[in-house]
Amino acid sequence: DSEELSDRELALERLMLAFRTYDGVDATQLAYRYGLDLASAAGTAKVERLAARKLLTVDGAVIRPTLRGLALADSIARELSP
């Protein structure tokens, strides 16, 4: 059997996998591949809220989980997904 995932579901899966490692995700690549623009006003606000809670760090276009953020990777991904 196989499952067909929508772009939204693919973006969520990518975020969940990315936030389970310190490598994180490149927001530019995420926007290009899945259409999830974390640099938009809404996306930036979400990222900033999570960074203020010490769950994420932002280094240019790369968004990485903190140690605390690693433990909450899936919920962070859900919060950032459209």
C-alpha positions in Angstrom: 0.0 0.0 0.0 1.0 3.6 -0.5 -0.3 6.9 0.7 -0.5 10.1 -1.3 0.4 13.2 0.9 -0.7 16.7 0.2 1.9 19.6 0.1 0.8 20.6 3.6 1.3 17.0 4.9 4.7 16.8 3.2 5.7 20.1 4.8 4.6 18.9 8.2 6.5 15.7 7.8 9.6 17.6 6.7 9.4 19.9 9.7 8.9 17.1 12.2 12.0 15.3 10.8 14.0 18.5 10.7 13.3 19.5 14.3 14.3 16.1 15.6 18.0 17.0 14.9 20.1 20.1 15.6 20.4 20.6 11.8 16.9 22.1 11.7 15.5 23.3 8.4 16.4 25.9 5.8 13.3 28.1 5.5 14.2 29.1 1.9 14.2 25.4 0.8 11.0 24.7 2.6 9.3 27.6 0.8 10.6 26.5 -2.6 9.8 22.8 -2.2 6.6 22.8 -0.2 5.3 26.4 -0.5 5.5 26.9 3.3 6.8 30.4 3.7 8.1 30.9 7.2 9.6 34.3 6.1 6.1 35.6 5.6 4.6 37.9 8.3 2.5 35.0 9.8 5.4 32.6 9.6 7.9 35.0 11.1 5.5 35.7 14.0 5.2 32.0 14.7 9.0 31.5 14.6 9.6 34.5 16.8 7.1 33.3 19.4 8.8 29.9 19.5 12.3 31.5 19.7 11.1 33.7 22.6 10.0 30.5 24.4 13.6 29.2 23.8 12.4 26.4 21.6 14.1 27.5 18.3 17.0 29.5 17.2 17.3 31.4 13.9 20.5 31.7 12.0 19.8 33.4 8.7 17.4 31.2 6.8 18.1 28.2 9.1 15.8 27.4 11.9 17.0 25.0 14.5 15.5 23.5 17.7 17.2 24.2 21.0 17.7 21.3 23.4 14.3 22.0 24.9 12.9 22.3 21.4 14.1 18.8 20.4 11.9 17.3 23.1 8.9 19.1 21.5 9.8 18.7 17.8 6.5 17.4 16.6 4.4 20.0 18.4 6.7 22.8 17.1 6.3 21.4 13.6 2.5 21.4 13.9 2.5 25.0 15.2 4.6 26.1 12.2 2.7 24.2 9.5 -0.1 25.8 7.6 
